[in-house]
Amino acid sequence: MICTVIQEKTNEAVLSAISKAKKLGSDLVEIRLDYIRKPNLKLILQRKSLPAVVTVRPLWEGGNYKDSEDSRIALLREAVSLGAEYIDVEFKAYKDFNRGNTKLILSYHNSSSIPHNLAVIFDKMAELNPDIIKIAVTPRSIGDVITLAKLQRSVSVPATIFPMGELGVSSRILYKRLGGVLTYAAITKDKKTASGQLLLSELINTYRVNDIKDSTAIYAIFGNPVSHSRSPIIFNSAFKRDGINAIYVPILIDDISKIKDVIDVLGISGAAVTIPHKEGVIKYLDELDDASSTIGAVNTIVVRDGKLVGYNTDVSAVDIISDTIKCKFGVNPKGKDALVIGAGGTARAIVYRLVESGAIVTIANRTPEQAKMLAEEFGCNYLMLGDVLELNADIVVNATSVGMYPDKDNSPIDRRIFRKNTIVLDCVYTPKKTRFLRDAKKAGATIIYGTDMFIRQASLQYRYFTGKNLSPQILKKWNKLISSSRR
């Protein structure tokens, strides 16, 4: 069930928010009495349009209630007497009283860590025979997320166990697949009551959580960070339009060595790989395609017959540079001076393709040792980032994350590098119009948006995941979805 948290200051605002939650598709609501200035519980429970969980969260459990514990418990007793469907009582302050037909959610929160004895805490909570056990804790790594997912899968009583923060987003989406009974949502961003909490509209429309079944294929984007990614929106829109029983979720991975555990525990069928893991992931894969093996970077993983197979779709997407040069100048990149900024996984694919096409490639990076290593590997040149103005480049590519949301006002390079007729590509696609591209356009250069490259490589990923080619209608929708992003 999706439980939308109602955090309002007045009784009328609470009722209005409940009505909105119902229209958006919520199953029930959590009424946070600790935020209402003068709560009229009788009025709210009589007029509400959805089943309700009544919660009075104290300050010591991360809530807003400041009065005495006796008055707090009195509010919960009142909720029972008025026929609330659920009350939420903190495990640390549990008091047994006649609940009538009201069901008990026994909750435990930890906003700083995951206790080493969490399984013991769960067992002690279960001994009190609540209707639902709720545990919300803060992971420090993807390893913690795996531990929580395993605990959720192992319990035999109704429970919802989820990690807070960005690390826990995928668990909130996949709660039913993991065995959970509840996931929590907010109506608007300013009403979120916990880090990592998703909007109700995201759960319903983007992730279609109500449609996720045991047979649903789970795809993901692995990276750190992943909150900027538009991939979940575009892939999920394509799955829906093509009638494919699949969902795509963001998974922040801070330790790529845990990738097999993540795939096994969450049941991942395939994944996109983004910064900073495109190179590091290779040693944890079972097979590589020729491009990945040659380039030394992977941006796509498919689970096939229990094996993790790596691909690189960036390399084909880089052909957009050649296409632009041919369209504008009627020639190919052969003999053109190309400057690639960056030395990571994306840069490796770009350098490989440009060298293969006959361009004269120079690599510049803020860490010159990495630029030198990559240049020696592919037989090209390198420069200190501060010396790039010495190069009269025909092609300039930003293959770093500089300029990516929220760092949207920065550029990786001095704008004097740009001139009329320079071909400029930014691999960053959020925002679409980066500072790098804005500077290039002012100089009269021909710019290629990161969205164009992104859509090319993502289309190939879609084929690897589903075996299907994207229709022109979906490609058009993808472009619109990415371009309309405020980021």
Secondary structure as GFF3:
##gff-version 3
##sequence-region A 1 487
A	DSSP	beta_strand	2	6	.	.	.	ID=ss1
A	DSSP	alpha_helix	11	24	.	.	.	ID=ss2
A	DSSP	beta_strand	28	32	.	.	.	ID=ss3
A	DSSP	three_ten_helix	33	35	.	.	.	ID=ss4
A	DSSP	alpha_helix	41	47	.	.	.	ID=ss5
A	DSSP	beta_strand	52	55	.	.	.	ID=ss6
A	DSSP	three_ten_helix	59	61	.	.	.	ID=ss7
A	DSSP	alpha_helix	69	81	.	.	.	ID=ss8
A	DSSP	beta_strand	86	90	.	.	.	ID=ss9
A	DSSP	three_ten_helix	91	93	.	.	.	ID=ss10
A	DSSP	beta_strand	103	110	.	.	.	ID=ss11
A	DSSP	alpha_helix	118	126	.	.	.	ID=ss12
A	DSSP	beta_strand	132	137	.	.	.	ID=ss13
A	DSSP	alpha_helix	142	154	.	.	.	ID=ss14
A	DSSP	beta_strand	159	163	.	.	.	ID=ss15
A	DSSP	three_ten_helix	166	168	.	.	.	ID=ss16
A	DSSP	alpha_helix	169	173	.	.	.	ID=ss17
A	DSSP	alpha_helix	175	178	.	.	.	ID=ss18
A	DSSP	beta_strand	183	186	.	.	.	ID=ss19
A	DSSP	three_ten_helix	189	191	.	.	.	ID=ss20
A	DSSP	beta_strand	198	199	.	.	.	ID=ss21
A	DSSP	alpha_helix	200	201	.	.	.	ID=ss22
A	DSSP	pi_helix	202	206	.	.	.	ID=ss23
A	DSSP	three_ten_helix	209	211	.	.	.	ID=ss24
A	DSSP	beta_strand	217	223	.	.	.	ID=ss25
A	DSSP	alpha_helix	231	242	.	.	.	ID=ss26
A	DSSP	beta_strand	246	252	.	.	.	ID=ss27
A	DSSP	three_ten_helix	256	258	.	.	.	ID=ss28
A	DSSP	alpha_helix	259	266	.	.	.	ID=ss29
A	DSSP	beta_strand	268	273	.	.	.	ID=ss30
A	DSSP	three_ten_helix	280	284	.	.	.	ID=ss31
A	DSSP	beta_strand	287	288	.	.	.	ID=ss32
A	DSSP	alpha_helix	290	295	.	.	.	ID=ss33
A	DSSP	beta_strand	300	304	.	.	.	ID=ss34
A	DSSP	beta_strand	307	311	.	.	.	ID=ss35
A	DSSP	alpha_helix	314	317	.	.	.	ID=ss36
A	DSSP	alpha_helix	319	329	.	.	.	ID=ss37
A	DSSP	beta_strand	337	341	.	.	.	ID=ss38
A	DSSP	alpha_helix	345	356	.	.	.	ID=ss39
A	DSSP	beta_strand	360	365	.	.	.	ID=ss40
A	DSSP	alpha_helix	368	378	.	.	.	ID=ss41
A	DSSP	beta_strand	381	384	.	.	.	ID=ss42
A	DSSP	three_ten_helix	385	390	.	.	.	ID=ss43
A	DSSP	beta_strand	395	398	.	.	.	ID=ss44
A	DSSP	three_ten_helix	415	417	.	.	.	ID=ss45
A	DSSP	beta_strand	423	426	.	.	.	ID=ss46
A	DSSP	alpha_helix	435	442	.	.	.	ID=ss47
A	DSSP	beta_strand	446	448	.	.	.	ID=ss48
A	DSSP	alpha_helix	450	466	.	.	.	ID=ss49
A	DSSP	alpha_helix	472	483	.	.	.	ID=ss50
###
